[in-house]
């Protein structure tokens, strides 16, 4: 368990606006439920016999847990309806690793780039002359930003991703020679967007490829030209979105999903692991398989429960 700020259980509870039961012990850092340590803070999402056995003798740390578990043992606990979410907020506020701000001397900044305040640009990153980067965004090592790419505030782009390069669009000449359609459009990325390592996002042919606010994109994802990804959507590793794919807000794609060009995924939909999507996906549905087909509908309020983990 890494030693970080020395705080108290009451300080965590106050920040989360939750109730603390037990003693106001010192908190030295986060720990896993399977590796409880003195001064640690952890979370438990369910009141199972196994969980109760793990935390019953944990007196020198704190557990963020639901009410059903909090009233089953006498340790130090913070009561939360959503322990995992509360733990995430606590970690981000108190214990997250913050990169040193500034532009690394090996980064290449080509021309009069618009860079906001408190921006981090890592080693060997390349930023083109038409790029805009919003406040507090972090650009990882080896990232390449090209063309008319606009990145909002508080974004995090992991190492070796390429954003704004021309898309893969070819038409055949009379003699069968492939001719590349010149891509002169841009990429617009909203605020609080996470983009994983080795991910590529192509610029649009004439307009914009759009990634809206709070989208989370995993490693090794390919997003084609003129694609649209709606707010709060999560895209897992290995996913391929072909050109002009549209994913509406609050959706989720599993690992290694492929969606062919110009198809639309409706809001609050889930695409299962390794699915090959060849048709439009209606709102509030689960699609899976090869080719992907409708597995079931998602009832109101069930989306988060289906995706919940921990």
C-alpha positions as CSV (number, residue, x, y, z in Angstrom):
1,X,0.0,0.0,0.0
2,X,1.6,3.3,-1.1
3,X,2.0,5.9,1.6
4,X,0.4,9.1,0.5
5,X,-1.4,11.9,2.4
6,X,-2.2,11.2,6.0
7,X,-5.9,11.8,6.5
8,X,-8.7,10.6,8.8
9,X,-11.8,8.4,8.3
10,X,-14.0,11.4,9.2
11,X,-12.2,13.5,6.5
12,X,-13.1,10.9,3.9
13,X,-16.7,10.7,5.1
14,X,-17.0,14.5,5.1
15,X,-15.7,14.7,1.5
16,X,-18.1,12.0,0.4
17,X,-20.9,13.5,2.5
18,X,-21.6,10.1,4.0
19,X,-21.9,8.7,7.6
20,X,-19.0,7.3,9.5
21,X,-19.6,4.5,12.0
22,X,-16.9,3.4,14.4
23,X,-13.7,5.2,15.3
24,X,-12.0,8.2,13.5
25,X,-8.8,6.3,12.6
26,X,-6.0,7.6,10.5
27,X,-6.0,6.7,6.9
28,X,-2.7,6.2,5.1
29,X,-3.8,4.9,1.7
30,X,-6.1,2.5,-0.2
31,X,-5.9,-1.2,0.0
32,X,-7.7,-4.2,-1.5
33,X,-10.4,-6.1,0.2
34,X,-8.3,-9.3,-0.1
35,X,-5.2,-7.5,1.3
36,X,-6.3,-5.4,4.3
37,X,-3.6,-3.4,6.0
38,X,-3.4,-1.2,9.0
39,X,-4.4,2.4,8.1
40,X,-5.9,1.2,4.8
41,X,-9.2,2.1,3.3
42,X,-11.1,-0.3,1.1
43,X,-14.6,-0.9,-0.2
44,X,-17.1,-3.8,-0.3
45,X,-20.1,-3.8,-2.5
46,X,-22.1,-6.7,-1.2
47,X,-22.9,-8.1,2.2
48,X,-21.9,-11.7,1.5
49,X,-20.7,-14.2,4.2
50,X,-17.2,-14.1,2.6
51,X,-17.0,-10.3,2.7
52,X,-18.2,-10.3,6.3
53,X,-15.5,-12.8,7.2
54,X,-12.8,-10.6,5.6
55,X,-13.8,-7.3,7.3
56,X,-15.1,-8.6,10.7
57,X,-11.7,-8.2,12.4
58,X,-10.5,-5.1,10.5
59,X,-10.1,-2.6,13.2
60,X,-7.2,-0.4,12.1
61,X,-8.7,0.7,8.8
62,X,-11.9,1.7,7.1
63,X,-14.4,0.0,4.9
64,X,-16.8,1.8,2.5
65,X,-19.8,-0.5,2.3
66,X,-23.6,-0.6,2.0
67,X,-25.9,-0.3,5.0
68,X,-26.6,-4.1,5.0
69,X,-23.0,-4.8,5.6
70,X,-22.3,-1.8,7.9
71,X,-24.7,-3.1,10.5
72,X,-23.2,-6.6,10.4
73,X,-19.8,-5.9,11.9
74,X,-18.3,-3.4,14.4
75,X,-15.3,-2.1,12.5
76,X,-14.8,1.4,11.1
77,X,-17.1,1.9,8.1
78,X,-18.5,4.6,5.9
79,X,-22.0,3.8,4.7
80,X,-22.7,4.2,1.0
81,X,-25.4,3.0,-1.4
82,X,-22.7,2.8,-4.1
83,X,-19.5,1.8,-2.3
84,X,-17.5,1.3,-5.5
85,X,-18.4,4.8,-6.8
86,X,-17.7,6.4,-3.5
87,X,-14.3,4.7,-3.4
88,X,-13.5,5.9,-6.9
89,X,-14.3,9.5,-5.9
90,X,-12.2,9.2,-2.8
91,X,-9.3,7.8,-4.7
92,X,-9.4,10.4,-7.4
93,X,-9.6,13.2,-4.8
94,X,-7.0,12.0,-2.3
95,X,-4.7,9.3,-3.8
96,X,-4.5,9.6,-7.6
97,X,-1.1,9.9,-9.1
98,X,-0.8,13.3,-10.6
99,X,1.6,13.8,-13.5
100,X,4.0,16.7,-13.4
101,X,2.5,19.6,-15.4
102,X,4.3,21.1,-18.4
103,X,5.6,20.3,-21.8
104,X,8.4,17.7,-21.9
105,X,11.6,19.0,-23.6
106,X,11.5,16.2,-26.1
107,X,7.9,16.9,-27.2
108,X,7.5,18.4,-30.7
109,X,5.2,21.4,-30.9
110,X,4.8,22.5,-34.5
111,X,3.7,26.1,-34.9
112,X,1.4,28.3,-32.8
113,X,-0.5,25.5,-31.0
114,X,-3.3,26.6,-28.6
115,X,-2.6,25.1,-25.3
116,X,-4.6,25.8,-22.2
117,X,-3.5,26.2,-18.6
118,X,-1.9,23.3,-16.5
119,X,-1.6,21.1,-19.6
120,X,0.8,18.1,-19.6
121,X,2.5,17.0,-22.8
122,X,4.7,13.9,-22.4
123,X,8.0,12.8,-23.9
124,X,8.2,12.5,-27.7
125,X,4.6,13.6,-28.2
126,X,3.9,15.5,-31.5
127,X,1.4,18.3,-31.7
128,X,0.5,19.8,-35.1
129,X,0.0,23.5,-35.8
130,X,-3.8,23.5,-35.9
131,X,-4.3,21.5,-32.7
132,X,-6.1,23.0,-29.6
133,X,-5.7,21.5,-26.1
134,X,-8.0,22.5,-23.3
135,X,-7.1,23.2,-19.6
136,X,-5.6,20.5,-17.4
137,X,-5.5,17.9,-20.2
138,X,-2.8,15.3,-20.2
139,X,-1.1,14.1,-23.4
140,X,0.9,11.0,-22.9
141,X,4.3,10.0,-24.2
142,X,4.5,9.5,-28.0
143,X,1.0,10.7,-28.7
144,X,0.5,12.3,-32.2
145,X,-2.1,15.0,-32.6
146,X,-2.6,16.1,-36.3
147,X,-4.8,18.3,-38.4
148,X,-7.7,20.4,-37.0
149,X,-7.9,18.4,-33.7
150,X,-9.7,20.1,-30.8
151,X,-9.3,18.5,-27.3
152,X,-11.4,19.7,-24.4
153,X,-10.5,20.3,-20.8
154,X,-9.6,17.6,-18.3
155,X,-8.9,14.9,-21.0
156,X,-6.4,12.1,-20.5
157,X,-4.7,10.6,-23.6
158,X,-2.5,7.6,-23.0
159,X,0.8,6.9,-24.7
160,X,1.3,6.4,-28.5
161,X,-2.3,7.2,-29.6
162,X,-2.8,9.0,-32.9
163,X,-5.6,11.5,-33.3
164,X,-6.4,13.5,-36.4
165,X,-4.6,11.5,-39.1
166,X,-6.4,11.1,-42.4
167,X,-9.0,8.3,-42.6
168,X,-9.0,5.2,-44.7
169,X,-11.2,6.2,-47.6
170,X,-10.5,5.0,-51.2
171,X,-12.4,5.0,-54.5
172,X,-11.4,3.2,-57.6
173,X,-10.3,5.1,-60.8
174,X,-11.4,3.9,-64.2
175,X,-8.5,1.5,-64.4
176,X,-9.0,0.1,-60.9
177,X,-6.4,2.2,-59.2
178,X,-7.4,3.1,-55.6
179,X,-7.6,6.8,-55.1
180,X,-7.6,8.3,-51.6
181,X,-10.4,10.7,-50.7
182,X,-8.5,13.7,-49.2
183,X,-9.6,14.1,-45.6
184,X,-9.6,17.8,-44.7
185,X,-12.0,17.7,-41.8
186,X,-11.2,17.6,-38.1
187,X,-11.6,15.9,-34.8
188,X,-13.5,17.4,-31.9
189,X,-13.1,15.8,-28.5
190,X,-15.2,17.0,-25.6
191,X,-14.3,17.5,-21.9
192,X,-13.3,14.7,-19.4
193,X,-12.6,12.2,-22.2
194,X,-10.3,9.2,-21.5
195,X,-8.4,7.8,-24.6
196,X,-6.4,4.6,-24.1
197,X,-2.9,3.7,-25.3
198,X,-2.3,2.9,-29.0
199,X,-5.8,4.2,-30.0
200,X,-6.4,5.9,-33.3
201,X,-9.1,8.5,-34.1
202,X,-9.3,9.6,-37.7
203,X,-10.2,13.0,-38.9
204,X,-13.4,13.5,-40.9
205,X,-13.4,13.7,-44.7
206,X,-15.1,17.2,-44.8
207,X,-16.7,17.8,-41.4
208,X,-15.7,16.5,-37.9
209,X,-15.2,13.2,-36.1
210,X,-16.9,13.8,-32.7
211,X,-16.2,12.4,-29.3
212,X,-18.5,13.9,-26.8
213,X,-18.0,14.7,-23.1
214,X,-17.2,12.0,-20.6
215,X,-16.5,9.3,-23.2
216,X,-14.1,6.6,-22.0
217,X,-12.1,4.8,-24.7
218,X,-9.9,1.8,-23.9
219,X,-6.5,0.8,-25.4
220,X,-6.1,-0.4,-29.0
221,X,-9.4,1.1,-30.3
222,X,-9.8,2.3,-33.9
223,X,-12.4,5.0,-34.6
224,X,-12.9,5.8,-38.2
225,X,-13.5,9.0,-40.1
226,X,-16.7,10.9,-39.5
227,X,-17.6,8.7,-36.5
228,X,-19.7,10.1,-33.6
229,X,-19.5,8.8,-30.0
230,X,-22.1,10.2,-27.7
231,X,-21.7,11.4,-24.1
232,X,-20.8,8.9,-21.3
233,X,-20.2,6.1,-23.7
234,X,-17.6,3.5,-22.8
235,X,-15.6,1.6,-25.5
236,X,-13.6,-1.4,-24.5
237,X,-10.2,-2.5,-25.9
238,X,-9.9,-3.8,-29.4
239,X,-13.1,-2.2,-30.7
240,X,-13.3,-1.0,-34.3
241,X,-15.7,1.7,-35.4
242,X,-15.7,2.0,-39.2
243,X,-16.3,5.3,-40.9
244,X,-19.5,7.2,-40.2
245,X,-20.5,4.9,-37.3
246,X,-22.7,6.7,-34.8
247,X,-22.9,5.6,-31.2
248,X,-25.5,7.5,-29.2
249,X,-25.0,8.5,-25.6
250,X,-24.6,6.2,-22.5
251,X,-23.8,3.1,-24.6
252,X,-21.2,0.4,-24.0
253,X,-19.2,-1.8,-26.3
254,X,-17.4,-4.9,-25.1
255,X,-13.9,-5.9,-26.1
256,X,-13.1,-6.6,-29.8
257,X,-16.5,-5.3,-31.1
258,X,-16.6,-4.4,-34.8
259,X,-19.3,-2.0,-36.2
260,X,-19.4,-1.7,-40.0
261,X,-19.6,1.7,-41.7
262,X,-22.5,4.0,-41.3
263,X,-24.4,2.0,-38.7
264,X,-26.0,3.6,-35.6
265,X,-26.1,2.3,-32.1
266,X,-29.0,3.8,-30.2
267,X,-28.6,5.3,-26.7
268,X,-28.2,3.2,-23.6
269,X,-27.4,0.1,-25.7
270,X,-24.9,-2.7,-24.9
271,X,-22.8,-4.5,-27.6
272,X,-21.4,-7.8,-26.3
273,X,-17.8,-9.0,-26.5
274,X,-16.5,-9.7,-30.0
275,X,-19.8,-8.9,-31.7
276,X,-19.8,-8.0,-35.4
277,X,-22.5,-5.4,-35.8
278,X,-23.9,-5.3,-39.4
279,X,-27.2,-3.5,-38.7
280,X,-28.4,-0.5,-36.8
281,X,-28.9,-1.1,-33.0
282,X,-32.2,0.2,-31.5
283,X,-32.0,2.2,-28.2
284,X,-32.0,0.3,-24.9
285,X,-31.1,-3.1,-26.3
286,X,-28.4,-5.8,-25.9
287,X,-26.8,-7.0,-29.1
288,X,-24.2,-9.9,-29.3
289,X,-22.9,-12.6,-31.6
290,X,-21.5,-12.9,-35.1
291,X,-23.3,-11.4,-36.8
292,X,-24.7,-9.5,-33.9
293,X,-28.4,-10.0,-33.1
294,X,-30.8,-8.6,-30.6
295,X,-30.5,-10.6,-27.3
296,X,-32.9,-8.6,-25.2
297,X,-34.2,-5.2,-24.3
298,X,-33.0,-3.1,-21.4
299,X,-35.7,-2.0,-19.0
300,X,-35.6,1.5,-17.5
301,X,-33.0,1.7,-14.7
302,X,-31.3,-1.6,-15.6
303,X,-28.4,-0.3,-17.7
304,X,-26.1,0.4,-14.7
305,X,-27.0,-2.8,-12.9
306,X,-26.1,-4.9,-16.0
307,X,-22.7,-3.3,-16.2
308,X,-21.9,-3.1,-12.5
309,X,-18.9,-4.9,-11.2
310,X,-17.3,-5.4,-7.8
